[in-house]
Amino acid sequence: MNTFDTLQALFSHDLSELQQFRKRGWRVLPMTRVVKEEHLGRCCYLAEEFLSTAELCALKKEIGLDERQWRAYKSKISGQ
């Protein structure tokens, strides 16, 4: 599995879990959601570091994140 495929799998899994958390609403601890969003932010930074510009654009399109959402996840990293 190459870097692109690995990152795509990570994003898909985490975004799916985050969507499930939102469906459950109050039954999910807020910290669980925060940790998942921070993990997505770290994945964004990793993707920017290891993928070419074309691969990064393709990844964002594949996982369905626009630039605003991408930056929002990056901003979730504690202390950044």
LOMI-619078 format. One record per residue (C-alpha): x, y, z. Coordinates in Angstrom, 1 decimal. Each point is the difference from the previous one (the first is absolute). Layout:
<atom X="X" Y="Y" Z="Z"/>
...
***
This chain:
<atom X="0.0" Y="0.0" Z="0.0"/>
<atom X="1.5" Y="3.4" Z="-1.0"/>
<atom X="-0.2" Y="3.2" Z="2.0"/>
<atom X="-2.9" Y="1.4" Z="-1.9"/>
<atom X="-2.1" Y="-3.2" Z="0.6"/>
<atom X="1.0" Y="-0.1" Z="3.6"/>
<atom X="-1.0" Y="3.6" Z="0.6"/>
<atom X="-3.2" Y="-0.4" Z="-1.9"/>
<atom X="-0.9" Y="-3.1" Z="2.1"/>
<atom X="0.7" Y="2.0" Z="3.2"/>
<atom X="-2.1" Y="3.0" Z="-1.0"/>
<atom X="-2.9" Y="-2.2" Z="-1.1"/>
<atom X="0.0" Y="-2.0" Z="3.2"/>
<atom X="0.3" Y="3.1" Z="2.3"/>
<atom X="-2.6" Y="2.0" Z="-1.9"/>
<atom X="-2.4" Y="-2.9" Z="0.1"/>
<atom X="0.5" Y="-0.3" Z="3.7"/>
<atom X="-0.4" Y="3.7" Z="0.5"/>
<atom X="-3.3" Y="-0.1" Z="-1.9"/>
<atom X="-1.2" Y="-2.9" Z="2.3"/>
<atom X="0.9" Y="2.1" Z="3.0"/>
<atom X="-2.1" Y="2.9" Z="-1.3"/>
<atom X="-2.9" Y="-2.4" Z="-0.5"/>
<atom X="0.2" Y="-1.2" Z="3.6"/>
<atom X="0.0" Y="3.5" Z="1.3"/>
<atom X="0.1" Y="0.3" Z="3.7"/>
<atom X="0.8" Y="-3.7" Z="0.5"/>
<atom X="3.6" Y="0.6" Z="-1.1"/>
<atom X="2.5" Y="1.6" Z="2.4"/>
<atom X="1.1" Y="3.4" Z="-1.4"/>
<atom X="3.6" Y="-1.0" Z="0.5"/>
<atom X="-0.4" Y="-2.9" Z="-2.3"/>
<atom X="-1.1" Y="2.3" Z="-2.8"/>
<atom X="2.9" Y="2.5" Z="0.8"/>
<atom X="2.6" Y="-2.8" Z="-0.1"/>
<atom X="-1.4" Y="-1.2" Z="-3.4"/>
<atom X="0.1" Y="3.5" Z="-1.4"/>
<atom X="3.6" Y="0.5" Z="1.2"/>
<atom X="1.0" Y="-3.3" Z="-1.7"/>
<atom X="-1.6" Y="1.3" Z="-3.2"/>
<atom X="2.0" Y="3.2" Z="0.3"/>
<atom X="3.2" Y="-2.0" Z="0.4"/>
<atom X="-0.9" Y="-2.0" Z="-3.0"/>
<atom X="-0.4" Y="3.3" Z="-2.0"/>
<atom X="3.5" Y="1.0" Z="1.0"/>
<atom X="1.4" Y="-3.4" Z="-0.9"/>
<atom X="-1.7" Y="0.1" Z="-3.4"/>
<atom X="1.5" Y="3.5" Z="-0.7"/>
<atom X="3.4" Y="-1.3" Z="1.0"/>
<atom X="0.1" Y="-3.2" Z="-2.0"/>
<atom X="-2.2" Y="0.5" Z="-3.0"/>
<atom X="0.6" Y="2.1" Z="-3.1"/>
<atom X="-2.3" Y="2.9" Z="-0.7"/>
<atom X="-1.9" Y="-2.0" Z="-2.6"/>
<atom X="-0.4" Y="-3.0" Z="2.3"/>
<atom X="-1.1" Y="2.3" Z="2.8"/>
<atom X="-2.7" Y="1.5" Z="-2.2"/>
<atom X="-1.1" Y="-3.5" Z="-1.1"/>
<atom X="-0.2" Y="-1.1" Z="3.7"/>
<atom X="-2.1" Y="2.9" Z="1.0"/>
<atom X="-2.4" Y="-0.6" Z="-2.9"/>
<atom X="-0.1" Y="-3.8" Z="0.8"/>
<atom X="-0.9" Y="0.5" Z="3.6"/>
<atom X="-2.3" Y="2.9" Z="-0.7"/>
<atom X="1.7" Y="2.8" Z="2.0"/>
<atom X="0.2" Y="3.5" Z="-1.3"/>
<atom X="2.7" Y="2.5" Z="1.0"/>
<atom X="-2.0" Y="1.5" Z="2.8"/>
<atom X="-0.7" Y="-3.4" Z="1.6"/>
<atom X="3.7" Y="-1.0" Z="-0.5"/>
<atom X="1.2" Y="3.1" Z="1.8"/>
<atom X="-2.6" Y="-0.5" Z="2.8"/>
<atom X="1.4" Y="-3.5" Z="0.8"/>
<atom X="3.5" Y="1.4" Z="-0.1"/>
<atom X="-1.0" Y="2.6" Z="2.5"/>
<atom X="-1.1" Y="-2.7" Z="2.5"/>
<atom X="3.5" Y="-0.9" Z="0.8"/>
<atom X="0.7" Y="1.0" Z="3.6"/>
<atom X="2.5" Y="2.8" Z="0.5"/>
<atom X="0.0" Y="0.9" Z="-3.8"/>
***
